[in-house]
Amino acid sequence: MILQIEEKILTAMLSHGRREEPNEACGYLAARDGVVGHHFELTNIDAAPEHYTMDPEEQLAVIRRIRAEGLQVAAVYHTHPETPARPSVEDIRLAHAPGMVYVIVSLMAGVAPVRAFKINRGEVAEVPLHVLAAR
């Protein structure tokens, strides 16, 4: 599996993360025809720099909107304000959807800013990203 994602979505996730610093930002990515071209920002109700919890009401509203627009949920994303884009111990422990892709956006300088993973029962596998440049 490869996660195809439009470049503008990477920019939008980084921007969202910077607005929420020092706390983690979170949201959903949605795709049409296998290409992620939509992001939906959610509130991190924990308002914490080391973890996030999506607002359940917003989460439900976004899932309904994604379906209503004929899109598919492609991934959950969140930021790591001070650590690399790799799953933390807590990220692994809280990953309860084996089919979900988890996109992690690092706000650290000098590291790969965006990486994607599947996490199933504690096993982490990186999902390659294919970034589609703006046209």
C-alpha positions in Angstrom: 0.0 0.0 0.0 1.1 3.5 -0.8 -0.6 6.6 0.5 -1.0 9.1 -2.3 -1.4 12.6 -0.9 -1.6 16.0 -2.5 1.2 18.4 -1.6 -1.3 21.0 -0.4 -2.5 18.6 2.3 1.1 18.3 3.7 1.2 22.1 3.9 -2.2 22.3 5.5 -1.3 19.7 8.2 2.0 21.5 9.0 0.1 24.8 9.2 -2.5 23.3 11.5 0.3 21.9 13.7 2.1 25.2 14.0 -1.2 27.0 15.0 -1.7 24.5 17.8 1.8 24.6 19.2 2.9 23.6 21.8 0.0 21.1 21.8 -0.6 18.3 19.3 -3.0 18.9 16.5 -5.2 16.2 15.1 -7.7 15.5 12.3 -8.8 13.2 9.4 -7.5 12.9 5.9 -10.0 12.0 3.2 -9.5 10.6 -0.3 -11.3 10.4 -3.6 -10.2 7.7 -6.1 -7.3 6.8 -3.8 -5.8 10.3 -3.6 -5.8 12.3 -0.3 -7.0 15.7 -1.3 -8.9 16.8 1.8 -8.0 17.4 5.5 -10.4 18.0 8.3 -9.0 19.7 11.4 -10.4 18.5 14.8 -10.0 19.8 18.3 -7.5 18.1 20.6 -9.7 18.1 23.7 -6.6 17.1 25.8 -4.8 20.3 24.7 -1.5 18.6 25.5 1.9 18.5 23.8 2.4 14.7 24.2 -1.0 13.2 23.2 -4.4 14.0 21.7 -8.0 13.0 22.0 -10.3 14.0 19.2 -13.5 15.8 20.1 -16.1 13.0 19.7 -18.9 15.3 18.4 -16.6 16.9 15.8 -15.3 13.4 14.9 -18.8 12.2 14.2 -19.7 15.3 12.2 -16.6 15.1 10.1 -17.2 11.4 9.3 -20.7 12.2 8.2 -19.4 15.1 6.1 -16.7 12.9 4.5 -19.4 10.3 3.5 -21.8 12.9 2.3 -19.2 14.4 0.0 -18.5 10.9 -1.5 -15.0 10.7 0.0 -13.4 7.9 2.0 -11.5 8.2 5.3 -7.9 7.7 4.3 -6.1 8.4 7.6 -6.0 9.9 11.0 -3.3 12.5 11.5 -1.6 14.2 14.4 1.4 16.3 15.1 4.5 15.8 17.2 5.6 19.3 18.2 9.0 18.2 19.6 9.7 14.7 18.4 10.2 13.0 15.0 7.4 11.7 12.9 7.2 8.1 14.3 4.7 6.5 16.6 5.3 7.1 20.3 4.7 4.3 22.8 1.3 6.0 23.6 0.4 6.2 19.9 1.0 2.5 19.5 -0.9 1.7 22.7 -3.9 3.7 21.6 -4.1 2.5 18.0 -7.2 0.4 18.0 -8.1 0.5 14.3 -5.9 -2.1 12.5 -6.9 -1.0 9.0 -6.3 2.7 9.7 -3.4 4.7 8.4 -1.8 7.0 11.0 -0.1 10.0 9.6 2.4 11.7 12.0 3.6 15.3 11.3 6.7 16.4 13.0 7.3 20.1 13.7 11.0 19.5 14.5 13.6 21.0 12.2 15.9 18.6 10.3 13.7 15.5 10.3 11.3 14.0 7.8 8.2 16.1 8.5 5.5 13.6 7.5 5.4 9.8 7.7 2.6 7.3 7.6 2.1 4.0 9.5 -0.2 1.1 10.0 -0.4 -0.1 13.6 -1.9 -3.5 14.4 -1.7 -5.0 17.9 1.6 -3.2 18.7 3.2 -4.0 15.3 4.2 -0.9 13.4 4.7 -0.8 9.6 5.6 2.3 7.7 3.3 3.2 4.7 5.2 4.9 1.9 3.9 8.4 1.0 3.7 9.5 -2.7 3.3 13.3 -2.7 1.5 14.7 -5.7 2.9 18.1 -6.6 0.5 21.0 -7.2 -0.6 21.5 -10.8 
